[in-house]
Amino acid sequence: MHFLKKVHLYFSGVSKEGKRFYAFAQRLYANPVLVITVSFLTAIGIGTILLLLPCATQAEEGISFVDALFTATSATCVTGLIVKDTGSDFTLFGQLVILFLIQIGGLGIMTLSSFFLISFGRRLSIAQQIVVKDSLDLESLRITRQAVRFVVLTTVIIECIGAIMLFISWPLTVGGSLHRWYISFFHSISAFCNAGFSLFSTSLVAYQRNYAVTLTVAGLIIVGGIGYFVLVDAGRRLDDCFKKTERKKRFSLHSKLVAMFTVILIVGGMLGYLLFERQASLAPYPPSERILIAFFQSVTPRTAGFATVDISTLQKSTLQLLIFLMVIGGAPGSTAGGIKVTVFALLALALWARLRGRREIVIAERTIPGDLIDRAVVITMIVLSVMFLSSLLVNWIEDFAFEEVLFEVVSALGTVGLSCGITMKLSALSRLIITGTMFFGRIGPLVLSIIIAKNVREAKIRYPEERVMLG
């Protein structure tokens, strides 16, 4: 807000147009939806320009504008789909640009900027607090400062721990100490932000039997995907254990739903993968390694994008399972994408309640408000509509198998990054469609949730009811 005041003082003495610009900037800044959208577009634009610089790529001719835009969008939206190999086609400068975009995209531009303002002793304006509150889905403005600090500091701590774990897990053939630290931090940040970018051409396929690397990356993906609210809840309970207080803090219903359905989806996905691939890609491996591979491939579709197998070799039934997991994604307030696990949980609970002839949805002795179910249905329908439209357009343009295109589109929409190997073969027009899909997948569910929550109005006139046939 201090910046806007300076702009106002400057333009107010120049012209009426300056005042109008200031008024427009104020309205823009006070709208969380516009601020979030513009901040991501700005980051993507700056990233595109930096990746177009000659020093960003290994090739003398550089990369095209479409490829730079695609890569910058994929990094900022923490997707992981690539049209150029990150490790071999980009220089150290280009890789650092991608890593920086991943970090700010995972945390959120407003969250990072607010953290630096707080760190330098500046107070957040009401407009800034509202944007942060909506982007993190906080309950009130009072906890904005604490939430921002917790989000950023927790992210840094977890990413550092992940980097240390990876550093001691890589085989000695990876390289010298400095290079090992670099790839450790790169993959730790990419994993925690659920980005899926890797410096290895085949992602983590070469380390599919390395338990330490695989489990560390999987752990970072899960922690990054469950959301900061669950981490706060867990921290409070842990604090209670050390203090040994009589009144223990209860886990919130949100944390219970996220934890329960995360376990259900991971275990269910792992069992499905073991079943569908037992006589195919998993056939050469012993039982323990089959479980490790299946576990990782059940975790990574939850918007992470790393792979320990060649996705293009999987069975069609397995691809359908991965598509289902990619659509759901991770938890709200996390670095993950998708419709969110809580939306899926509410839809599943609503279906179960209706099948039992009950109107109210009750879980853990709590009743779910009806407006949350309405929001879950709207978000899901819009996301599925975008998925249908994008896959329709790409199928019309390209000559690939339907399941390959659908997998690619869902991977972009869920900000996952897994691919059947057709990303680099797409035409420029298809890449632009996938770019738009990635952008919508990152901010779409969040923006829709904000819009729906703020635009609910009671009807002034009620008309007579009339039923229609449903089946």
Buried (B, 14 or more C-beta within 10 A) or exposed (E): BEEBEEBBEEBEEEEEEBBEBBEEBBEEBBBBBBBBBBBBBEBBEBBBBBBBBEEBBEEEEBBBEBBBBBBBBBBBBBBBBBBBBBEEBBBEBBBBBBBBBBBBBBBBBBBBBBBEBBEEEEEBBEBBBBBBBBBBBBEEEEBBBEBBBBBBEBBBEBBBBBBBBBBEBBEEEBEEEEEBBBBBBBBBBBBBBBBBBBBBEBBBBBBBBBEEBBBBBBBBBBBBBBBBBBBBBBEBBEEBEEEEEEEEEEBBBBBBBBBBBBEBBBEBBBEBBBBBBEEEBBEEBEEEBBBBBBBBBBBBBBBBBBBBBEBEEBBEBBBBBBBBBBBBBBBBBBBBBBBBBBBBBBBEBBEEBEEEEEEEBEBEEEEBEEEBBEBBBBBBEBBEEBBEEBBEBBBEBBEBEEEBBBBBBBBBBBBBBBBBEBBEEBEEEBBBBBBBBBBBBBBBBBBBBBEBEEEEEEEEEEEEEEEEEEE
